[in-house]
Amino acid sequence: MGGTGLLHPLTGLDHLLAMLAVGAWSAQLGGRSIYIVPACFAGMMVLGGVAGIIYPMIPYLETAIAMSVLMLGLAVTIDQPTGWFVASFGVGIFGFCHGFAHVSEMNRTEGITEYILGFLITTVSLHLIGAFGGLLLVETSQGRRHLRQIGVVTSLIGVYLLMR
């Protein structure tokens, strides 16, 4: 059930880093953001997946996904208070693009519902890993510094993905 959907977010560095960064950033933001921001990404990702069934392509989709890695890495690097609404809006746009990409790259012989459920489960798991790791690191000033350094590396990978 949803085997390739479960694996798809793990097979591309762009998807993997973006989803971990959403969780880490939500941990930095704290409060309601810890669950609202990842939930918004996941919900919009499902909508993007449904759109990917209906529409054949979105121009510059890979660019948008690379930008999500860059921007989410910058958000973790900057580590500044941002309201949950603004953060949710930003990650929602990125989530939509990731969902569209997941479905556009799927094997059309697999059931679409199972596939979407599969990549949703993996995405939420990656958000949780990023959030738990972020929560552990934000407890100390040294941990916060390490988390910001992870954000820098994530952003640099985003730049690399944009240049490919």
BELPE-V376643 format. One record per backbone hydrogen bond with DSSP energy under -0.5 kcal/mol. CO is the residue of the C=O (numbers start at 1). NH is the residue of the N-H. Records with the same first field share a line. If there is no record, write none. Layout:
# BELPE-V376643
CO: NH + NH
This chain:
# BELPE-V376643
2: 6
3: 7
4: 8
5: 9
7: 10 + 11
8: 11 + 12
12: 16
13: 17
14: 18
15: 19
16: 20
17: 21
18: 22
19: 23
20: 24
21: 25
22: 26
23: 27
24: 28
25: 29
26: 30
30: 33
31: 34
32: 35 + 36
33: 37 + 38
35: 39
36: 40
37: 41
38: 42
39: 43
40: 44
41: 45
42: 46
43: 47
44: 48
45: 49
46: 50
47: 51
48: 52
49: 53
50: 53 + 54
51: 55
58: 61
60: 64
61: 65
62: 66
63: 67
64: 68
65: 69
66: 70
67: 71
68: 72
69: 73
70: 74
71: 75
72: 76
73: 77
74: 78
75: 79
83: 87
84: 88
85: 89
86: 90
87: 91
88: 92
89: 93
90: 94
91: 95
92: 96
93: 97
94: 98
95: 99
96: 100
97: 101
98: 102
99: 103
100: 104
101: 105
103: 106
106: 108
107: 110
111: 115
112: 116
113: 117
114: 118
115: 119
116: 120
117: 121
118: 122
119: 123
120: 124
121: 125
122: 126
123: 127
124: 128
125: 129
126: 130
127: 131
128: 132
129: 133
130: 134
131: 135
132: 136
133: 137
134: 138
136: 139
137: 140
140: 144
141: 145
142: 146
143: 147
144: 148
145: 149
146: 150
147: 151
148: 152
149: 153
150: 154
151: 155
152: 156
153: 157
154: 158
155: 159
156: 160
157: 161
158: 162
159: 163
160: 164
